[in-house]
Amino acid sequence: MRMNSKGQVTIPAELRHRLGFATGDEVEVIDDGGTLRIVRAQDLTRGQQAVRRVRGILGPGRTTTEVMELTRGE
């Protein structure tokens, strides 16, 4: 398969049917150590979904203290 100009790919029908994906299902695309995984969004808790959305935004190697200082504008 090929990715289109919008970054979209088509999941083959046989896989969608076998794995129970249906039109309108919400999915998450997860970077799992350089491999992309597609999972149903409802399979993740709201907390897990939030963490996946923000993971890596501030770059690698920041401590909690550094992140809090950035958040507070210190």
PyMOL Python script that loads the backbone (N, CA, C, O; Angstrom):
from pymol import cmd

cmd.read_pdbstr("""\
ATOM      1  N   MET A   1       0.846  -1.187   0.000  1.00  0.00           N
ATOM      2  CA  MET A   1       0.000   0.000   0.000  1.00  0.00           C
ATOM      3  C   MET A   1       0.878   1.233   0.000  1.00  0.00           C
ATOM      4  O   MET A   1       2.058   1.170   0.345  1.00  0.00           O
ATOM      5  N   ARG A   2       0.301   2.342  -0.385  1.00  0.00           N
ATOM      6  CA  ARG A   2       1.026   3.611  -0.424  1.00  0.00           C
ATOM      7  C   ARG A   2       0.306   4.641   0.428  1.00  0.00           C
ATOM      8  O   ARG A   2      -0.921   4.658   0.524  1.00  0.00           O
ATOM      9  N   MET A   3       1.109   5.499   1.043  1.00  0.00           N
ATOM     10  CA  MET A   3       0.556   6.604   1.799  1.00  0.00           C
ATOM     11  C   MET A   3       0.226   7.721   0.817  1.00  0.00           C
ATOM     12  O   MET A   3       1.013   8.010  -0.085  1.00  0.00           O
ATOM     13  N   ASN A   4      -0.949   8.357   0.992  1.00  0.00           N
ATOM     14  CA  ASN A   4      -1.294   9.472   0.100  1.00  0.00           C
ATOM     15  C   ASN A   4      -0.714  10.780   0.628  1.00  0.00           C
ATOM     16  O   ASN A   4      -0.053  10.798   1.666  1.00  0.00           O
ATOM     17  N   SER A   5      -0.962  11.874  -0.091  1.00  0.00           N
ATOM     18  CA  SER A   5      -0.375  13.165   0.268  1.00  0.00           C
ATOM     19  C   SER A   5      -0.861  13.692   1.614  1.00  0.00           C
ATOM     20  O   SER A   5      -0.230  14.578   2.190  1.00  0.00           O
ATOM     21  N   LYS A   6      -1.973  13.162   2.125  1.00  0.00           N
ATOM     22  CA  LYS A   6      -2.486  13.566   3.443  1.00  0.00           C
ATOM     23  C   LYS A   6      -1.982  12.657   4.560  1.00  0.00           C
ATOM     24  O   LYS A   6      -2.392  12.800   5.712  1.00  0.00           O
ATOM     25  N   GLY A   7      -1.093  11.721   4.222  1.00  0.00           N
ATOM     26  CA  GLY A   7      -0.571  10.806   5.235  1.00  0.00           C
ATOM     27  C   GLY A   7      -1.511   9.658   5.541  1.00  0.00           C
ATOM     28  O   GLY A   7      -1.354   8.992   6.564  1.00  0.00           O
ATOM     29  N   GLN A   8      -2.481   9.413   4.681  1.00  0.00           N
ATOM     30  CA  GLN A   8      -3.479   8.365   4.906  1.00  0.00           C
ATOM     31  C   GLN A   8      -3.088   7.072   4.210  1.00  0.00           C
ATOM     32  O   GLN A   8      -2.515   7.079   3.121  1.00  0.00           O
ATOM     33  N   VAL A   9      -3.409   5.969   4.861  1.00  0.00           N
ATOM     34  CA  VAL A   9      -3.254   4.640   4.258  1.00  0.00           C
ATOM     35  C   VAL A   9      -4.569   3.893   4.429  1.00  0.00           C
ATOM     36  O   VAL A   9      -5.367   4.212   5.310  1.00  0.00           O
ATOM     37  N   THR A  10      -4.781   2.912   3.591  1.00  0.00           N
ATOM     38  CA  THR A  10      -5.990   2.097   3.680  1.00  0.00           C
ATOM     39  C   THR A  10      -5.645   0.777   4.346  1.00  0.00           C
ATOM     40  O   THR A  10      -4.727   0.079   3.917  1.00  0.00           O
ATOM     41  N   ILE A  11      -6.383   0.436   5.398  1.00  0.00           N
ATOM     42  CA  ILE A  11      -6.212  -0.864   6.038  1.00  0.00           C
ATOM     43  C   ILE A  11      -6.971  -1.870   5.181  1.00  0.00           C
ATOM     44  O   ILE A  11      -8.160  -1.681   4.926  1.00  0.00           O
ATOM     45  N   PRO A  12      -6.310  -2.936   4.730  1.00  0.00           N
ATOM     46  CA  PRO A  12      -6.982  -3.905   3.871  1.00  0.00           C
ATOM     47  C   PRO A  12      -8.281  -4.435   4.505  1.00  0.00           C
ATOM     48  O   PRO A  12      -8.341  -4.689   5.708  1.00  0.00           O
ATOM     49  N   ALA A  13      -9.317  -4.593   3.665  1.00  0.00           N
ATOM     50  CA  ALA A  13     -10.639  -5.013   4.134  1.00  0.00           C
ATOM     51  C   ALA A  13     -10.578  -6.308   4.929  1.00  0.00           C
ATOM     52  O   ALA A  13     -11.255  -6.435   5.949  1.00  0.00           O
ATOM     53  N   GLU A  14      -9.780  -7.273   4.481  1.00  0.00           N
ATOM     54  CA  GLU A  14      -9.703  -8.565   5.174  1.00  0.00           C
ATOM     55  C   GLU A  14      -9.233  -8.371   6.615  1.00  0.00           C
ATOM     56  O   GLU A  14      -9.760  -9.006   7.528  1.00  0.00           O
ATOM     57  N   LEU A  15      -8.250  -7.501   6.822  1.00  0.00           N
ATOM     58  CA  LEU A  15      -7.762  -7.235   8.183  1.00  0.00           C
ATOM     59  C   LEU A  15      -8.813  -6.501   9.006  1.00  0.00           C
ATOM     60  O   LEU A  15      -9.037  -6.841  10.167  1.00  0.00           O
ATOM     61  N   ARG A  16      -9.466  -5.487   8.410  1.00  0.00           N
ATOM     62  CA  ARG A  16     -10.513  -4.749   9.132  1.00  0.00           C
ATOM     63  C   ARG A  16     -11.606  -5.686   9.594  1.00  0.00           C
ATOM     64  O   ARG A  16     -12.043  -5.609  10.742  1.00  0.00           O
ATOM     65  N   HIS A  17     -12.059  -6.581   8.707  1.00  0.00           N
ATOM     66  CA  HIS A  17     -13.147  -7.500   9.055  1.00  0.00           C
ATOM     67  C   HIS A  17     -12.700  -8.516  10.112  1.00  0.00           C
ATOM     68  O   HIS A  17     -13.422  -8.775  11.076  1.00  0.00           O
ATOM     69  N   ARG A  18     -11.508  -9.086   9.925  1.00  0.00           N
ATOM     70  CA  ARG A  18     -11.023 -10.108  10.855  1.00  0.00           C
ATOM     71  C   ARG A  18     -10.814  -9.532  12.248  1.00  0.00           C
ATOM     72  O   ARG A  18     -11.049 -10.213  13.246  1.00  0.00           O
ATOM     73  N   LEU A  19     -10.366  -8.262  12.318  1.00  0.00           N
ATOM     74  CA  LEU A  19     -10.075  -7.650  13.616  1.00  0.00           C
ATOM     75  C   LEU A  19     -11.244  -6.840  14.172  1.00  0.00           C
ATOM     76  O   LEU A  19     -11.147  -6.284  15.266  1.00  0.00           O
ATOM     77  N   GLY A  20     -12.348  -6.769  13.428  1.00  0.00           N
ATOM     78  CA  GLY A  20     -13.552  -6.132  13.936  1.00  0.00           C
ATOM     79  C   GLY A  20     -13.574  -4.621  13.853  1.00  0.00           C
ATOM     80  O   GLY A  20     -14.326  -3.982  14.589  1.00  0.00           O
ATOM     81  N   PHE A  21     -12.765  -4.020  12.972  1.00  0.00           N
ATOM     82  CA  PHE A  21     -12.818  -2.573  12.787  1.00  0.00           C
ATOM     83  C   PHE A  21     -13.986  -2.235  11.873  1.00  0.00           C
ATOM     84  O   PHE A  21     -14.218  -2.919  10.876  1.00  0.00           O
ATOM     85  N   ALA A  22     -14.718  -1.185  12.209  1.00  0.00           N
ATOM     86  CA  ALA A  22     -15.884  -0.782  11.422  1.00  0.00           C
ATOM     87  C   ALA A  22     -15.804   0.702  11.099  1.00  0.00           C
ATOM     88  O   ALA A  22     -15.095   1.458  11.763  1.00  0.00           O
ATOM     89  N   THR A  23     -16.538   1.108  10.075  1.00  0.00           N
ATOM     90  CA  THR A  23     -16.598   2.511   9.696  1.00  0.00           C
ATOM     91  C   THR A  23     -16.985   3.354  10.898  1.00  0.00           C
ATOM     92  O   THR A  23     -17.938   3.026  11.605  1.00  0.00           O
ATOM     93  N   GLY A  24     -16.266   4.420  11.132  1.00  0.00           N
ATOM     94  CA  GLY A  24     -16.553   5.315  12.251  1.00  0.00           C
ATOM     95  C   GLY A  24     -15.817   4.985  13.532  1.00  0.00           C
ATOM     96  O   GLY A  24     -15.850   5.777  14.474  1.00  0.00           O
ATOM     97  N   ASP A  25     -15.148   3.831  13.600  1.00  0.00           N
ATOM     98  CA  ASP A  25     -14.371   3.498  14.792  1.00  0.00           C
ATOM     99  C   ASP A  25     -13.269   4.537  14.977  1.00  0.00           C
ATOM    100  O   ASP A  25     -12.639   4.965  14.010  1.00  0.00           O
ATOM    101  N   GLU A  26     -13.041   4.936  16.223  1.00  0.00           N
ATOM    102  CA  GLU A  26     -11.927   5.835  16.516  1.00  0.00           C
ATOM    103  C   GLU A  26     -10.711   4.995  16.827  1.00  0.00           C
ATOM    104  O   GLU A  26     -10.792   4.013  17.565  1.00  0.00           O
ATOM    105  N   VAL A  27      -9.567   5.392  16.252  1.00  0.00           N
ATOM    106  CA  VAL A  27      -8.340   4.644  16.456  1.00  0.00           C
ATOM    107  C   VAL A  27      -7.231   5.584  16.918  1.00  0.00           C
ATOM    108  O   VAL A  27      -7.297   6.798  16.724  1.00  0.00           O
ATOM    109  N   GLU A  28      -6.226   4.998  17.525  1.00  0.00           N
ATOM    110  CA  GLU A  28      -5.018   5.709  17.911  1.00  0.00           C
ATOM    111  C   GLU A  28      -3.871   5.083  17.123  1.00  0.00           C
ATOM    112  O   GLU A  28      -3.821   3.864  16.956  1.00  0.00           O
ATOM    113  N   VAL A  29      -2.953   5.913  16.640  1.00  0.00           N
ATOM    114  CA  VAL A  29      -1.741   5.431  15.999  1.00  0.00           C
ATOM    115  C   VAL A  29      -0.617   5.668  16.993  1.00  0.00           C
ATOM    116  O   VAL A  29      -0.371   6.799  17.412  1.00  0.00           O
ATOM    117  N   ILE A  30       0.060   4.594  17.364  1.00  0.00           N
ATOM    118  CA  ILE A  30       1.043   4.637  18.442  1.00  0.00           C
ATOM    119  C   ILE A  30       2.421   4.278  17.909  1.00  0.00           C
ATOM    120  O   ILE A  30       2.583   3.281  17.205  1.00  0.00           O
ATOM    121  N   ASP A  31       3.424   5.103  18.250  1.00  0.00           N
ATOM    122  CA  ASP A  31       4.815   4.791  17.933  1.00  0.00           C
ATOM    123  C   ASP A  31       5.315   3.844  19.013  1.00  0.00           C
ATOM    124  O   ASP A  31       5.488   4.232  20.168  1.00  0.00           O
ATOM    125  N   ASP A  32       5.541   2.615  18.623  1.00  0.00           N
ATOM    126  CA  ASP A  32       5.966   1.584  19.567  1.00  0.00           C
ATOM    127  C   ASP A  32       7.406   1.195  19.235  1.00  0.00           C
ATOM    128  O   ASP A  32       7.670   0.117  18.703  1.00  0.00           O
ATOM    129  N   GLY A  33       8.334   2.104  19.566  1.00  0.00           N
ATOM    130  CA  GLY A  33       9.745   1.845  19.299  1.00  0.00           C
ATOM    131  C   GLY A  33      10.078   1.797  17.821  1.00  0.00           C
ATOM    132  O   GLY A  33      10.863   0.953  17.388  1.00  0.00           O
ATOM    133  N   GLY A  34       9.492   2.688  17.046  1.00  0.00           N
ATOM    134  CA  GLY A  34       9.772   2.738  15.612  1.00  0.00           C
ATOM    135  C   GLY A  34       8.803   1.926  14.765  1.00  0.00           C
ATOM    136  O   GLY A  34       8.881   1.954  13.537  1.00  0.00           O
ATOM    137  N   THR A  35       7.891   1.204  15.408  1.00  0.00           N
ATOM    138  CA  THR A  35       6.841   0.463  14.704  1.00  0.00           C
ATOM    139  C   THR A  35       5.518   1.139  15.019  1.00  0.00           C
ATOM    140  O   THR A  35       5.225   1.404  16.185  1.00  0.00           O
ATOM    141  N   LEU A  36       4.709   1.423  13.997  1.00  0.00           N
ATOM    142  CA  LEU A  36       3.399   2.035  14.232  1.00  0.00           C
ATOM    143  C   LEU A  36       2.376   0.959  14.509  1.00  0.00           C
ATOM    144  O   LEU A  36       2.299  -0.045  13.800  1.00  0.00           O
ATOM    145  N   ARG A  37       1.583   1.181  15.560  1.00  0.00           N
ATOM    146  CA  ARG A  37       0.476   0.275  15.899  1.00  0.00           C
ATOM    147  C   ARG A  37      -0.818   1.055  15.804  1.00  0.00           C
ATOM    148  O   ARG A  37      -0.873   2.214  16.214  1.00  0.00           O
ATOM    149  N   ILE A  38      -1.852   0.446  15.275  1.00  0.00           N
ATOM    150  CA  ILE A  38      -3.181   1.053  15.206  1.00  0.00           C
ATOM    151  C   ILE A  38      -4.065   0.284  16.180  1.00  0.00           C
ATOM    152  O   ILE A  38      -4.236  -0.928  16.048  1.00  0.00           O
ATOM    153  N   VAL A  39      -4.628   0.993  17.157  1.00  0.00           N
ATOM    154  CA  VAL A  39      -5.492   0.354  18.154  1.00  0.00           C
ATOM    155  C   VAL A  39      -6.786   1.145  18.275  1.00  0.00           C
ATOM    156  O   VAL A  39      -6.821   2.348  18.016  1.00  0.00           O
ATOM    157  N   ARG A  40      -7.847   0.455  18.671  1.00  0.00           N
ATOM    158  CA  ARG A  40      -9.109   1.144  18.921  1.00  0.00           C
ATOM    159  C   ARG A  40      -8.933   2.119  20.073  1.00  0.00           C
ATOM    160  O   ARG A  40      -8.352   1.768  21.100  1.00  0.00           O
ATOM    161  N   ALA A  41      -9.425   3.327  19.913  1.00  0.00           N
ATOM    162  CA  ALA A  41      -9.289   4.342  20.959  1.00  0.00           C
ATOM    163  C   ALA A  41      -9.968   3.897  22.241  1.00  0.00           C
ATOM    164  O   ALA A  41      -9.452   4.161  23.326  1.00  0.00           O
ATOM    165  N   GLN A  42     -11.110   3.229  22.148  1.00  0.00           N
ATOM    166  CA  GLN A  42     -11.819   2.826  23.355  1.00  0.00           C
ATOM    167  C   GLN A  42     -11.083   1.724  24.114  1.00  0.00           C
ATOM    168  O   GLN A  42     -11.423   1.446  25.264  1.00  0.00           O
ATOM    169  N   ASP A  43     -10.077   1.088  23.497  1.00  0.00           N
ATOM    170  CA  ASP A  43      -9.285   0.097  24.201  1.00  0.00           C
ATOM    171  C   ASP A  43      -8.309   0.754  25.176  1.00  0.00           C
ATOM    172  O   ASP A  43      -7.752   0.088  26.048  1.00  0.00           O
ATOM    173  N   LEU A  44      -8.105   2.069  25.022  1.00  0.00           N
ATOM    174  CA  LEU A  44      -7.220   2.817  25.905  1.00  0.00           C
ATOM    175  C   LEU A  44      -8.057   3.619  26.890  1.00  0.00           C
ATOM    176  O   LEU A  44      -9.128   4.115  26.541  1.00  0.00           O
ATOM    177  N   THR A  45      -7.573   3.746  28.115  1.00  0.00           N
ATOM    178  CA  THR A  45      -8.272   4.602  29.070  1.00  0.00           C
ATOM    179  C   THR A  45      -8.076   6.050  28.633  1.00  0.00           C
ATOM    180  O   THR A  45      -7.190   6.330  27.825  1.00  0.00           O
ATOM    181  N   ARG A  46      -8.873   6.964  29.143  1.00  0.00           N
ATOM    182  CA  ARG A  46      -8.716   8.385  28.807  1.00  0.00           C
ATOM    183  C   ARG A  46      -7.329   8.876  29.195  1.00  0.00           C
ATOM    184  O   ARG A  46      -6.728   9.675  28.478  1.00  0.00           O
ATOM    185  N   GLY A  47      -6.824   8.402  30.322  1.00  0.00           N
ATOM    186  CA  GLY A  47      -5.484   8.792  30.759  1.00  0.00           C
ATOM    187  C   GLY A  47      -4.413   8.309  29.785  1.00  0.00           C
ATOM    188  O   GLY A  47      -3.490   9.052  29.454  1.00  0.00           O
ATOM    189  N   GLN A  48      -4.539   7.053  29.323  1.00  0.00           N
ATOM    190  CA  GLN A  48      -3.580   6.521  28.359  1.00  0.00           C
ATOM    191  C   GLN A  48      -3.628   7.305  27.054  1.00  0.00           C
ATOM    192  O   GLN A  48      -2.588   7.580  26.455  1.00  0.00           O
ATOM    193  N   GLN A  49      -4.837   7.669  26.607  1.00  0.00           N
ATOM    194  CA  GLN A  49      -4.971   8.455  25.383  1.00  0.00           C
ATOM    195  C   GLN A  49      -4.282   9.811  25.535  1.00  0.00           C
ATOM    196  O   GLN A  49      -3.585  10.263  24.627  1.00  0.00           O
ATOM    197  N   ALA A  50      -4.479  10.460  26.693  1.00  0.00           N
ATOM    198  CA  ALA A  50      -3.868  11.773  26.935  1.00  0.00           C
ATOM    199  C   ALA A  50      -2.347  11.673  26.944  1.00  0.00           C
ATOM    200  O   ALA A  50      -1.668  12.515  26.357  1.00  0.00           O
ATOM    201  N   VAL A  51      -1.813  10.661  27.598  1.00  0.00           N
ATOM    202  CA  VAL A  51      -0.365  10.484  27.664  1.00  0.00           C
ATOM    203  C   VAL A  51       0.202  10.259  26.274  1.00  0.00           C
ATOM    204  O   VAL A  51       1.246  10.819  25.939  1.00  0.00           O
ATOM    205  N   ARG A  52      -0.459   9.456  25.461  1.00  0.00           N
ATOM    206  CA  ARG A  52       0.033   9.183  24.104  1.00  0.00           C
ATOM    207  C   ARG A  52       0.042  10.447  23.246  1.00  0.00           C
ATOM    208  O   ARG A  52       0.924  10.626  22.406  1.00  0.00           O
ATOM    209  N   ARG A  53      -0.965  11.342  23.466  1.00  0.00           N
ATOM    210  CA  ARG A  53      -1.027  12.577  22.680  1.00  0.00           C
ATOM    211  C   ARG A  53       0.118  13.516  23.010  1.00  0.00           C
ATOM    212  O   ARG A  53       0.625  14.196  22.117  1.00  0.00           O
ATOM    213  N   VAL A  54       0.545  13.575  24.276  1.00  0.00           N
ATOM    214  CA  VAL A  54       1.554  14.559  24.676  1.00  0.00           C
ATOM    215  C   VAL A  54       2.963  13.997  24.794  1.00  0.00           C
ATOM    216  O   VAL A  54       3.922  14.757  24.932  1.00  0.00           O
ATOM    217  N   ARG A  55       3.101  12.686  24.742  1.00  0.00           N
ATOM    218  CA  ARG A  55       4.426  12.081  24.898  1.00  0.00           C
ATOM    219  C   ARG A  55       5.380  12.622  23.838  1.00  0.00           C
ATOM    220  O   ARG A  55       5.065  12.619  22.648  1.00  0.00           O
ATOM    221  N   GLY A  56       6.537  13.083  24.276  1.00  0.00           N
ATOM    222  CA  GLY A  56       7.577  13.535  23.370  1.00  0.00           C
ATOM    223  C   GLY A  56       7.488  14.984  22.921  1.00  0.00           C
ATOM    224  O   GLY A  56       8.371  15.452  22.203  1.00  0.00           O
ATOM    225  N   ILE A  57       6.441  15.716  23.325  1.00  0.00           N
ATOM    226  CA  ILE A  57       6.270  17.093  22.874  1.00  0.00           C
ATOM    227  C   ILE A  57       7.440  17.971  23.300  1.00  0.00           C
ATOM    228  O   ILE A  57       7.899  18.801  22.516  1.00  0.00           O
ATOM    229  N   LEU A  58       7.922  17.807  24.504  1.00  0.00           N
ATOM    230  CA  LEU A  58       8.989  18.667  25.024  1.00  0.00           C
ATOM    231  C   LEU A  58      10.386  18.144  24.710  1.00  0.00           C
ATOM    232  O   LEU A  58      11.376  18.743  25.131  1.00  0.00           O
ATOM    233  N   GLY A  59      10.480  17.061  23.993  1.00  0.00           N
ATOM    234  CA  GLY A  59      11.783  16.514  23.648  1.00  0.00           C
ATOM    235  C   GLY A  59      12.272  15.548  24.717  1.00  0.00           C
ATOM    236  O   GLY A  59      11.694  15.453  25.799  1.00  0.00           O
ATOM    237  N   PRO A  60      13.341  14.838  24.399  1.00  0.00           N
ATOM    238  CA  PRO A  60      13.851  13.814  25.316  1.00  0.00           C
ATOM    239  C   PRO A  60      14.661  14.399  26.472  1.00  0.00           C
ATOM    240  O   PRO A  60      15.231  15.485  26.366  1.00  0.00           O
ATOM    241  N   GLY A  61      14.698  13.668  27.555  1.00  0.00           N
ATOM    242  CA  GLY A  61      15.617  13.961  28.629  1.00  0.00           C
ATOM    243  C   GLY A  61      15.252  15.071  29.592  1.00  0.00           C
ATOM    244  O   GLY A  61      16.116  15.518  30.347  1.00  0.00           O
ATOM    245  N   ARG A  62      14.016  15.537  29.603  1.00  0.00           N
ATOM    246  CA  ARG A  62      13.638  16.593  30.554  1.00  0.00           C
ATOM    247  C   ARG A  62      13.176  15.948  31.860  1.00  0.00           C
ATOM    248  O   ARG A  62      12.472  14.938  31.866  1.00  0.00           O
ATOM    249  N   THR A  63      13.591  16.559  32.953  1.00  0.00           N
ATOM    250  CA  THR A  63      13.152  16.076  34.257  1.00  0.00           C
ATOM    251  C   THR A  63      11.773  16.660  34.568  1.00  0.00           C
ATOM    252  O   THR A  63      11.329  17.608  33.919  1.00  0.00           O
ATOM    253  N   THR A  64      11.113  16.091  35.553  1.00  0.00           N
ATOM    254  CA  THR A  64       9.816  16.605  35.977  1.00  0.00           C
ATOM    255  C   THR A  64       9.944  18.054  36.424  1.00  0.00           C
ATOM    256  O   THR A  64       9.079  18.874  36.118  1.00  0.00           O
ATOM    257  N   THR A  65      11.006  18.376  37.137  1.00  0.00           N
ATOM    258  CA  THR A  65      11.231  19.749  37.597  1.00  0.00           C
ATOM    259  C   THR A  65      11.355  20.703  36.419  1.00  0.00           C
ATOM    260  O   THR A  65      10.778  21.790  36.442  1.00  0.00           O
ATOM    261  N   GLU A  66      12.103  20.313  35.387  1.00  0.00           N
ATOM    262  CA  GLU A  66      12.258  21.167  34.206  1.00  0.00           C
ATOM    263  C   GLU A  66      10.923  21.387  33.497  1.00  0.00           C
ATOM    264  O   GLU A  66      10.618  22.500  33.067  1.00  0.00           O
ATOM    265  N   VAL A  67      10.136  20.331  33.377  1.00  0.00           N
ATOM    266  CA  VAL A  67       8.825  20.447  32.730  1.00  0.00           C
ATOM    267  C   VAL A  67       7.926  21.376  33.532  1.00  0.00           C
ATOM    268  O   VAL A  67       7.230  22.211  32.953  1.00  0.00           O
ATOM    269  N   MET A  68       7.930  21.244  34.861  1.00  0.00           N
ATOM    270  CA  MET A  68       7.092  22.111  35.705  1.00  0.00           C
ATOM    271  C   MET A  68       7.537  23.566  35.595  1.00  0.00           C
ATOM    272  O   MET A  68       6.696  24.465  35.577  1.00  0.00           O
ATOM    273  N   GLU A  69       8.832  23.813  35.520  1.00  0.00           N
ATOM    274  CA  GLU A  69       9.332  25.174  35.367  1.00  0.00           C
ATOM    275  C   GLU A  69       8.870  25.768  34.023  1.00  0.00           C
ATOM    276  O   GLU A  69       8.479  26.933  33.960  1.00  0.00           O
ATOM    277  N   LEU A  70       8.917  24.969  32.966  1.00  0.00           N
ATOM    278  CA  LEU A  70       8.427  25.430  31.663  1.00  0.00           C
ATOM    279  C   LEU A  70       6.939  25.706  31.720  1.00  0.00           C
ATOM    280  O   LEU A  70       6.470  26.700  31.167  1.00  0.00           O
ATOM    281  N   THR A  71       6.190  24.837  32.383  1.00  0.00           N
ATOM    282  CA  THR A  71       4.749  24.990  32.480  1.00  0.00           C
ATOM    283  C   THR A  71       4.375  26.263  33.227  1.00  0.00           C
ATOM    284  O   THR A  71       3.443  26.972  32.846  1.00  0.00           O
ATOM    285  N   ARG A  72       5.118  26.541  34.298  1.00  0.00           N
ATOM    286  CA  ARG A  72       4.823  27.714  35.134  1.00  0.00           C
ATOM    287  C   ARG A  72       5.446  29.000  34.592  1.00  0.00           C
ATOM    288  O   ARG A  72       5.157  30.090  35.084  1.00  0.00           O
ATOM    289  N   GLY A  73       6.296  28.868  33.582  1.00  0.00           N
ATOM    290  CA  GLY A  73       6.955  30.045  33.029  1.00  0.00           C
ATOM    291  C   GLY A  73       8.070  30.564  33.894  1.00  0.00           C
ATOM    292  O   GLY A  73       8.377  31.756  33.859  1.00  0.00           O
ATOM    293  N   GLU A  74       8.679  29.704  34.666  1.00  0.00           N
ATOM    294  CA  GLU A  74       9.757  30.113  35.584  1.00  0.00           C
ATOM    295  C   GLU A  74      11.081  30.177  34.868  1.00  0.00           C
ATOM    296  O   GLU A  74      12.099  30.503  35.480  1.00  0.00           O
TER     297      GLU A  74
END
""", "prot")
cmd.dss("prot")
cmd.show_as("cartoon", "prot")
cmd.util.cbc("prot")
cmd.orient("prot")
